[in-house]
Amino acid sequence: MALGTLIIKEKLGTSDRETIEQIRENPYLQYFIGLNCYQQEPPLESSMLVHFRKRIDGELINKINKKIVKREIDKSDKEVKKRIVSKKKEKK
């Protein structure tokens, strides 16, 4: 929830309070931060974003990004290999 909220804040370019309000109003944003269903109440207090920023620094975000990119590249490589094998089988 913390990382998702910070990502939304950066993408929208909003203040902490505006970010929480956007999340409160938007079921897609609520889903993005990990809520299972839409809720009318704010998922957290805007002051919590200060704590999130202190704990989630740029180095941690870079590590997370690298892992996500590597996973997607590996996934893409597997799909390409499956297609190649499938085409070879079709030719036989």
MMTF fields as JSON, N, C-alpha, C and O atoms, coordinates in Angstrom:
{
  "mmtfVersion": "1.0.0",
  "mmtfProducer": "UNKNOWN",
  "numBonds": 367,
  "numAtoms": 368,
  "numGroups": 92,
  "numChains": 1,
  "numModels": 1,
  "chainsPerModel": [1],
  "groupsPerChain": [92],
  "chainIdList": ["A"],
  "bondAtomList": [4, 2, 8, 6, 12, 10, 16, 14, 20, 18, 24, 22, 28, 26, 32, 30, 36, 34, 40, 38, 44, 42, 48, 46, 52, 50, 56, 54, 60, 58, 64, 62, 68, 66, 72, 70, 76, 74, 80, 78, 84, 82, 88, 86, 92, 90, 96, 94, 100, 98, 104, 102, 108, 106, 112, 110, 116, 114, 120, 118, 124, 122, 128, 126, 132, 130, 136, 134, 140, 138, 144, 142, 148, 146, 152, 150, 156, 154, 160, 158, 164, 162, 168, 166, 172, 170, 176, 174, 180, 178, 184, 182, 188, 186, 192, 190, 196, 194, 200, 198, 204, 202, 208, 206, 212, 210, 216, 214, 220, 218, 224, 222, 228, 226, 232, 230, 236, 234, 240, 238, 244, 242, 248, 246, 252, 250, 256, 254, 260, 258, 264, 262, 268, 266, 272, 270, 276, 274, 280, 278, 284, 282, 288, 286, 292, 290, 296, 294, 300, 298, 304, 302, 308, 306, 312, 310, 316, 314, 320, 318, 324, 322, 328, 326, 332, 330, 336, 334, 340, 338, 344, 342, 348, 346, 352, 350, 356, 354, 360, 358, 364, 362],
  "bondOrderList": [1, 1, 1, 1, 1, 1, 1, 1, 1, 1, 1, 1, 1, 1, 1, 1, 1, 1, 1, 1, 1, 1, 1, 1, 1, 1, 1, 1, 1, 1, 1, 1, 1, 1, 1, 1, 1, 1, 1, 1, 1, 1, 1, 1, 1, 1, 1, 1, 1, 1, 1, 1, 1, 1, 1, 1, 1, 1, 1, 1, 1, 1, 1, 1, 1, 1, 1, 1, 1, 1, 1, 1, 1, 1, 1, 1, 1, 1, 1, 1, 1, 1, 1, 1, 1, 1, 1, 1, 1, 1, 1],
  "groupList": [{"groupName": "MET", "atomNameList": ["N", "CA", "C", "O"], "elementList": ["N", "C", "C", "O"], "formalChargeList": [0, 0, 0, 0], "bondAtomList": [1, 0, 2, 1, 3, 2], "bondOrderList": [1, 1, 2], "singleLetterCode": "M", "chemCompType": "L-PEPTIDE LINKING"}, {"groupName": "ALA", "atomNameList": ["N", "CA", "C", "O"], "elementList": ["N", "C", "C", "O"], "formalChargeList": [0, 0, 0, 0], "bondAtomList": [1, 0, 2, 1, 3, 2], "bondOrderList": [1, 1, 2], "singleLetterCode": "A", "chemCompType": "L-PEPTIDE LINKING"}, {"groupName": "LEU", "atomNameList": ["N", "CA", "C", "O"], "elementList": ["N", "C", "C", "O"], "formalChargeList": [0, 0, 0, 0], "bondAtomList": [1, 0, 2, 1, 3, 2], "bondOrderList": [1, 1, 2], "singleLetterCode": "L", "chemCompType": "L-PEPTIDE LINKING"}, {"groupName": "GLY", "atomNameList": ["N", "CA", "C", "O"], "elementList": ["N", "C", "C", "O"], "formalChargeList": [0, 0, 0, 0], "bondAtomList": [1, 0, 2, 1, 3, 2], "bondOrderList": [1, 1, 2], "singleLetterCode": "G", "chemCompType": "PEPTIDE LINKING"}, {"groupName": "THR", "atomNameList": ["N", "CA", "C", "O"], "elementList": ["N", "C", "C", "O"], "formalChargeList": [0, 0, 0, 0], "bondAtomList": [1, 0, 2, 1, 3, 2], "bondOrderList": [1, 1, 2], "singleLetterCode": "T", "chemCompType": "L-PEPTIDE LINKING"}, {"groupName": "ILE", "atomNameList": ["N", "CA", "C", "O"], "elementList": ["N", "C", "C", "O"], "formalChargeList": [0, 0, 0, 0], "bondAtomList": [1, 0, 2, 1, 3, 2], "bondOrderList": [1, 1, 2], "singleLetterCode": "I", "chemCompType": "L-PEPTIDE LINKING"}, {"groupName": "LYS", "atomNameList": ["N", "CA", "C", "O"], "elementList": ["N", "C", "C", "O"], "formalChargeList": [0, 0, 0, 0], "bondAtomList": [1, 0, 2, 1, 3, 2], "bondOrderList": [1, 1, 2], "singleLetterCode": "K", "chemCompType": "L-PEPTIDE LINKING"}, {"groupName": "GLU", "atomNameList": ["N", "CA", "C", "O"], "elementList": ["N", "C", "C", "O"], "formalChargeList": [0, 0, 0, 0], "bondAtomList": [1, 0, 2, 1, 3, 2], "bondOrderList": [1, 1, 2], "singleLetterCode": "E", "chemCompType": "L-PEPTIDE LINKING"}, {"groupName": "SER", "atomNameList": ["N", "CA", "C", "O"], "elementList": ["N", "C", "C", "O"], "formalChargeList": [0, 0, 0, 0], "bondAtomList": [1, 0, 2, 1, 3, 2], "bondOrderList": [1, 1, 2], "singleLetterCode": "S", "chemCompType": "L-PEPTIDE LINKING"}, {"groupName": "ASP", "atomNameList": ["N", "CA", "C", "O"], "elementList": ["N", "C", "C", "O"], "formalChargeList": [0, 0, 0, 0], "bondAtomList": [1, 0, 2, 1, 3, 2], "bondOrderList": [1, 1, 2], "singleLetterCode": "D", "chemCompType": "L-PEPTIDE LINKING"}, {"groupName": "ARG", "atomNameList": ["N", "CA", "C", "O"], "elementList": ["N", "C", "C", "O"], "formalChargeList": [0, 0, 0, 0], "bondAtomList": [1, 0, 2, 1, 3, 2], "bondOrderList": [1, 1, 2], "singleLetterCode": "R", "chemCompType": "L-PEPTIDE LINKING"}, {"groupName": "GLN", "atomNameList": ["N", "CA", "C", "O"], "elementList": ["N", "C", "C", "O"], "formalChargeList": [0, 0, 0, 0], "bondAtomList": [1, 0, 2, 1, 3, 2], "bondOrderList": [1, 1, 2], "singleLetterCode": "Q", "chemCompType": "L-PEPTIDE LINKING"}, {"groupName": "ASN", "atomNameList": ["N", "CA", "C", "O"], "elementList": ["N", "C", "C", "O"], "formalChargeList": [0, 0, 0, 0], "bondAtomList": [1, 0, 2, 1, 3, 2], "bondOrderList": [1, 1, 2], "singleLetterCode": "N", "chemCompType": "L-PEPTIDE LINKING"}, {"groupName": "PRO", "atomNameList": ["N", "CA", "C", "O"], "elementList": ["N", "C", "C", "O"], "formalChargeList": [0, 0, 0, 0], "bondAtomList": [1, 0, 2, 1, 3, 2], "bondOrderList": [1, 1, 2], "singleLetterCode": "P", "chemCompType": "L-PEPTIDE LINKING"}, {"groupName": "TYR", "atomNameList": ["N", "CA", "C", "O"], "elementList": ["N", "C", "C", "O"], "formalChargeList": [0, 0, 0, 0], "bondAtomList": [1, 0, 2, 1, 3, 2], "bondOrderList": [1, 1, 2], "singleLetterCode": "Y", "chemCompType": "L-PEPTIDE LINKING"}, {"groupName": "PHE", "atomNameList": ["N", "CA", "C", "O"], "elementList": ["N", "C", "C", "O"], "formalChargeList": [0, 0, 0, 0], "bondAtomList": [1, 0, 2, 1, 3, 2], "bondOrderList": [1, 1, 2], "singleLetterCode": "F", "chemCompType": "L-PEPTIDE LINKING"}, {"groupName": "CYS", "atomNameList": ["N", "CA", "C", "O"], "elementList": ["N", "C", "C", "O"], "formalChargeList": [0, 0, 0, 0], "bondAtomList": [1, 0, 2, 1, 3, 2], "bondOrderList": [1, 1, 2], "singleLetterCode": "C", "chemCompType": "L-PEPTIDE LINKING"}, {"groupName": "VAL", "atomNameList": ["N", "CA", "C", "O"], "elementList": ["N", "C", "C", "O"], "formalChargeList": [0, 0, 0, 0], "bondAtomList": [1, 0, 2, 1, 3, 2], "bondOrderList": [1, 1, 2], "singleLetterCode": "V", "chemCompType": "L-PEPTIDE LINKING"}, {"groupName": "HIS", "atomNameList": ["N", "CA", "C", "O"], "elementList": ["N", "C", "C", "O"], "formalChargeList": [0, 0, 0, 0], "bondAtomList": [1, 0, 2, 1, 3, 2], "bondOrderList": [1, 1, 2], "singleLetterCode": "H", "chemCompType": "L-PEPTIDE LINKING"}],
  "groupTypeList": [0, 1, 2, 3, 4, 2, 5, 5, 6, 7, 6, 2, 3, 4, 8, 9, 10, 7, 4, 5, 7, 11, 5, 10, 7, 12, 13, 14, 2, 11, 14, 15, 5, 3, 2, 12, 16, 14, 11, 11, 7, 13, 13, 2, 7, 8, 8, 0, 2, 17, 18, 15, 10, 6, 10, 5, 9, 3, 7, 2, 5, 12, 6, 5, 12, 6, 6, 5, 17, 6, 10, 7, 5, 9, 6, 8, 9, 6, 7, 17, 6, 6, 10, 5, 17, 8, 6, 6, 6, 7, 6, 6],
  "groupIdList": [1, 2, 3, 4, 5, 6, 7, 8, 9, 10, 11, 12, 13, 14, 15, 16, 17, 18, 19, 20, 21, 22, 23, 24, 25, 26, 27, 28, 29, 30, 31, 32, 33, 34, 35, 36, 37, 38, 39, 40, 41, 42, 43, 44, 45, 46, 47, 48, 49, 50, 51, 52, 53, 54, 55, 56, 57, 58, 59, 60, 61, 62, 63, 64, 65, 66, 67, 68, 69, 70, 71, 72, 73, 74, 75, 76, 77, 78, 79, 80, 81, 82, 83, 84, 85, 86, 87, 88, 89, 90, 91, 92],
  "secStructList": [7, 2, 2, 2, 2, 2, 2, 2, 2, 2, 2, 2, 6, 7, 7, 2, 2, 2, 2, 2, 2, 2, 2, 2, 2, 7, 2, 2, 2, 2, 2, 2, 6, 6, 7, 1, 1, 7, 7, 1, 1, 7, 1, 1, 7, 6, 6, 2, 2, 2, 2, 2, 2, 2, 2, 1, 7, 2, 2, 2, 2, 2, 2, 2, 2, 2, 2, 2, 2, 2, 2, 2, 2, 2, 2, 2, 2, 2, 2, 2, 2, 2, 2, 2, 2, 2, 2, 2, 2, 2, 2, 7],
  "xCoordList": [0.821, 0.0, 0.871, 0.561, 1.952, 2.816, 3.453, 3.392, 4.062, 4.734, 3.738, 4.006, 2.6, 1.577, 1.095, 0.892, 0.915, 0.467, 1.513, 1.172, 2.782, 3.845, 3.97, 4.257, 3.757, 3.794, 2.674, 2.901, 1.481, 0.343, 0.65, 0.391, 1.197, 1.521, 2.494, 2.309, 3.519, 4.514, 3.927, 4.188, 3.153, 2.561, 1.572, 1.529, 0.772, -0.227, 0.365, -0.197, 1.505, 2.112, 1.279, 1.208, 0.652, -0.248, 0.381, 1.391, -0.233, 0.203, -0.232, -0.966, 0.229, -0.158, -1.668, -2.279, -2.267, -3.724, -4.487, -5.464, -4.031, -4.71, -4.583, -5.515, -3.441, -3.231, -4.219, -4.85, -4.353, -5.283, -6.716, -7.504, -7.051, -8.399, -8.632, -9.713, -7.631, -7.748, -7.957, -8.791, -7.207, -7.351, -8.741, -9.375, -9.211, -10.539, -11.644, -12.626, -11.483, -12.529, -12.437, -13.404, -11.315, -11.081, -10.892, -9.893, -11.839, -11.706, -10.498, -9.948, -10.085, -8.913, -7.646, -6.775, -7.545, -6.386, -6.413, -5.367, -7.59, -7.697, -7.239, -6.541, -7.625, -7.187, -5.674, -5.017, -5.119, -3.681, -2.886, -1.816, -3.394, -2.649, -2.949, -2.392, -3.825, -4.03, -5.333, -5.511, -6.249, -7.544, -8.399, -8.367, -9.154, -9.95, -11.263, -11.784, -11.796, -13.056, -13.067, -12.29, -13.968, -14.067, -14.546, -15.459, -13.917, -14.368, -14.428, -13.598, -15.39, -15.598, -14.635, -14.309, -14.18, -13.279, -11.863, -11.485, -11.081, -9.675, -8.955, -9.165, -8.12, -7.446, -6.397, -6.036, -5.905, -4.926, -4.887, -5.439, -4.243, -4.105, -2.979, -1.986, -3.133, -2.109, -0.768, 0.278, -0.786, 0.47, 1.314, 2.523, 0.698, 1.436, 2.416, 3.414, 2.143, 3.041, 4.424, 5.424, 4.49, 5.79, 6.575, 7.763, 5.923, 6.58, 6.99, 8.071, 6.133, 6.459, 7.706, 8.597, 7.776, 8.928, 10.218, 11.273, 10.148, 11.345, 11.835, 13.038, 10.904, 11.27, 11.541, 12.309, 10.926, 11.106, 11.938, 11.41, 13.249, 14.137, 14.356, 13.882, 15.074, 15.321, 16.05, 15.794, 16.956, 17.707, 16.779, 16.914, 15.849, 14.896, 14.015, 13.756, 13.562, 12.721, 13.493, 12.935, 14.766, 15.59, 15.739, 15.691, 15.92, 16.023, 14.726, 14.746, 13.615, 12.312, 12.125, 11.684, 12.454, 12.328, 13.179, 12.719, 14.411, 15.3, 14.731, 14.799, 14.17, 13.58, 12.364, 12.165, 11.553, 10.368, 10.787, 10.231, 11.751, 12.218, 12.817, 12.533, 13.644, 14.258, 13.19, 13.27, 12.195, 11.12, 10.373, 10.06, 10.091, 9.373, 10.226, 9.703, 11.517, 12.413, 12.461, 12.358, 12.618, 12.644, 11.339, 11.349, 10.233, 8.918, 8.809, 8.32, 9.265, 9.228, 10.114, 9.73, 11.303, 12.213, 11.575, 11.713, 10.889, 10.225, 9.134, 8.974, 8.385, 7.315, 7.881, 7.316, 8.982, 9.625, 10.113, 9.928, 10.733, 11.223, 10.066, 10.202, 8.933, 7.767, 7.273, 6.917, 7.255, 6.807, 7.74, 7.29, 9.027, 10.01, 9.82, 9.801, 9.68, 9.486, 8.18, 8.124, 7.133, 5.842, 5.916, 5.331, 6.613, 6.759, 7.566, 7.264, 8.579, 9.392, 8.529, 8.657, 7.655, 6.781, 5.767, 5.426, 5.289, 4.326, 4.953, 4.273, 6.223, 6.907, 7.105, 7.215, 7.152, 7.392, 6.166, 6.182],
  "yCoordList": [-1.184, 0.0, 1.257, 2.233, 1.227, 2.407, 2.757, 3.905, 1.775, 2.041, 2.478, 3.414, 1.815, 2.184, 3.614, 4.343, 4.005, 5.368, 6.386, 7.424, 6.092, 7.011, 7.078, 8.139, 5.958, 5.952, 6.834, 7.642, 6.687, 7.514, 8.987, 9.816, 9.315, 10.703, 11.287, 12.412, 10.528, 11.019, 11.148, 12.132, 10.182, 10.21, 11.351, 11.998, 11.602, 12.664, 14.036, 15.061, 14.051, 15.319, 16.102, 17.329, 15.394, 16.025, 16.08, 15.43, 16.865, 16.92, 15.628, 14.816, 15.462, 14.273, 14.206, 13.16, 15.319, 15.342, 15.089, 14.341, 15.722, 15.518, 14.07, 13.515, 13.467, 12.063, 11.158, 10.303, 11.348, 10.524, 10.75, 9.807, 11.981, 12.278, 11.606, 11.072, 11.63, 10.96, 9.461, 8.855, 8.878, 7.44, 7.159, 6.17, 8.012, 7.816, 7.832, 7.1, 8.664, 8.822, 7.82, 7.652, 7.161, 6.36, 4.876, 4.513, 4.015, 2.591, 1.934, 0.965, 2.449, 1.888, 2.15, 1.285, 3.339, 3.659, 2.839, 2.412, 2.62, 1.788, 0.364, -0.251, -0.146, -1.493, -1.521, -2.483, -0.467, -0.385, -0.464, -1.072, 0.142, 0.106, -1.15, -1.334, -2.013, -3.308, -3.494, -4.504, -2.555, -2.744, -3.705, -3.665, -4.557, -5.573, -5.046, -5.564, -4.011, -3.455, -1.952, -1.427, -1.279, 0.177, 0.556, -0.062, 1.585, 2.112, 3.634, 4.265, 4.207, 5.645, 6.381, 7.544, 5.71, 6.334, 6.363, 5.472, 7.373, 7.386, 6.148, 5.773, 5.51, 4.287, 4.539, 3.625, 5.776, 6.137, 7.65, 8.374, 8.116, 9.544, 10.089, 9.402, 11.311, 11.895, 12.035, 12.026, 12.164, 12.285, 11.011, 11.056, 9.889, 8.629, 8.657, 7.936, 9.478, 9.545, 10.046, 9.652, 10.899, 11.359, 10.16, 10.022, 9.3, 8.102, 7.153, 6.566, 7.003, 6.136, 6.64, 5.855, 7.941, 8.509, 8.307, 8.088, 8.377, 8.173, 6.732, 6.472, 5.813, 4.391, 3.835, 2.885, 4.412, 3.928, 4.969, 5.951, 4.74, 5.705, 5.342, 4.311, 6.196, 5.995, 4.704, 4.074, 4.3, 3.061, 1.844, 0.95, 1.819, 0.714, 0.689, -0.377, 1.846, 1.912, 1.436, 0.731, 1.804, 1.33, -0.186, -0.826, -0.768, -2.225, -2.888, -3.878, -2.339, -2.888, -2.786, -3.743, -1.638, -1.455, -2.457, -3.038, -2.667, -3.617, -5.03, -5.758, -5.416, -6.751, -6.9, -7.946, -5.851, -5.9, -6.015, -6.826, -5.222, -5.248, -6.603, -7.163, -7.146, -8.456, -9.536, -10.383, -9.508, -10.502, -10.415, -11.44, -9.202, -9.033, -9.467, -10.046, -9.196, -9.641, -11.163, -11.768, -11.785, -13.246, -13.839, -14.827, -13.237, -13.696, -13.579, -14.492, -12.459, -12.241, -13.251, -13.785, -13.508, -14.485, -15.874, -16.582, -16.262, -17.572, -17.654, -18.688, -16.578, -16.56, -16.676, -17.378, -16.0, -16.069, -17.489, -18.017, -18.11, -19.484, -20.45, -21.372, -20.242, -21.101, -20.972, -21.967, -19.757, -19.541, -20.213, -20.808, -20.12, -20.744, -22.251, -22.867, -22.848, -24.298, -24.691, -25.701, -23.899, -24.179, -24.12, -24.966, -23.154, -23.044, -24.209, -24.708, -24.632, -25.773, -27.037, -27.845, -27.201, -28.379, -28.337, -29.375, -27.145, -27.006, -27.377, -27.924, -27.085, -27.363, -28.861, -29.322, -29.624, -31.06, -31.775, -32.998],
  "zCoordList": [0.0, 0.0, 0.0, -0.683, 0.762, 0.882, -0.456, -0.895, -1.101, -2.37, -3.43, -4.184, -3.497, -4.47, -4.283, -5.254, -3.037, -2.75, -3.189, -3.756, -2.929, -3.347, -4.872, -5.427, -5.537, -7.006, -7.546, -8.447, -7.008, -7.442, -7.217, -8.089, -6.057, -5.732, -6.755, -7.22, -7.102, -8.059, -9.46, -10.153, -9.872, -11.217, -11.378, -12.424, -10.338, -10.424, -10.12, -10.506, -9.425, -9.06, -8.056, -8.124, -7.125, -6.172, -4.783, -4.513, -3.915, -2.519, -1.819, -2.382, -0.598, 0.174, 0.348, 0.127, 0.742, 0.959, -0.34, -0.362, -1.42, -2.712, -3.171, -3.753, -2.914, -3.296, -2.583, -3.205, -1.281, -0.507, -0.99, -1.058, -1.322, -1.831, -3.183, -3.433, -4.049, -5.348, -5.161, -5.833, -4.259, -3.989, -3.412, -3.781, -2.522, -1.909, -2.964, -2.849, -3.984, -5.003, -6.149, -6.893, -6.306, -7.505, -7.165, -6.544, -7.565, -7.254, -7.935, -7.412, -9.084, -9.762, -8.964, -8.868, -8.397, -7.562, -6.277, -5.789, -5.737, -4.541, -4.841, -4.035, -5.978, -6.375, -6.553, -6.155, -7.152, -7.392, -6.094, -6.062, -5.025, -3.764, -2.947, -1.865, -3.458, -2.815, -2.078, -1.396, -2.192, -1.534, -2.363, -3.593, -1.694, -2.387, -2.94, -3.928, -2.297, -2.762, -2.509, -1.711, -3.211, -3.088, -1.705, -1.157, -1.144, 0.14, 0.073, -0.581, 0.735, 0.707, 1.638, 1.401, 2.691, 3.643, 3.073, 2.312, 3.432, 2.988, 3.52, 4.674, 2.716, 3.154, 4.23, 4.972, 4.319, 5.327, 5.47, 4.642, 6.509, 6.738, 5.858, 5.619, 5.382, 4.512, 5.223, 4.575, 6.53, 7.281, 7.192, 7.422, 6.865, 6.731, 5.565, 5.579, 4.559, 3.413, 3.815, 3.213, 4.814, 5.328, 5.845, 5.552, 6.605, 7.145, 6.018, 6.063, 5.013, 3.879, 3.174, 2.849, 2.936, 2.217, 2.998, 2.402, 4.305, 5.131, 5.038, 5.068, 4.927, 4.928, 3.534, 3.382, 2.536, 1.167, 0.431, -0.092, 0.398, -0.25, -1.718, -2.195, -2.412, -3.841, -4.145, -5.172, -3.268, -3.479, -3.473, -4.308, -2.539, -2.474, -3.72, -4.278, -4.152, -5.352, -6.571, -7.412, -6.686, -7.801, -7.778, -8.829, -6.596, -6.488, -6.942, -7.673, -6.507, -6.893, -8.403, -9.039, -8.977, -10.427, -11.186, -12.169, -10.747, -11.419, -11.384, -12.374, -10.236, -10.129, -11.034, -11.651, -11.11, -11.974, -13.43, -14.17, -13.848, -15.236, -15.558, -16.617, -14.665, -14.904, -15.04, -15.93, -14.162, -14.23, -15.558, -16.164, -16.008, -17.273, -18.468, -19.421, -18.426, -19.508, -19.537, -20.604, -18.366, -18.298, -18.825, -19.56, -18.449, -18.904, -20.42, -21.085, -20.96, -22.404, -23.136, -24.176, -22.581, -23.189, -23.24, -24.238, -22.185, -22.153, -23.209, -23.858, -23.384, -24.382, -25.789, -26.628, -26.053, -27.369, -27.628, -28.725, -26.633, -26.79, -27.058, -27.863, -26.389, -26.618, -28.057, -28.687, -28.568, -29.951, -30.942, -31.921, -30.694, -31.595, -31.607, -32.673, -30.431, -30.33, -31.012, -31.713, -30.811, -31.413, -32.943, -33.619, -33.482, -34.929, -35.502, -36.586, -34.775, -35.231, -35.282, -36.202, -34.291, -34.248, -35.393, -35.961, -35.73, -36.82, -38.171, -39.039, -38.346, -39.605, -39.806, -40.942, -38.723, -38.832, -39.211, -39.35]
}
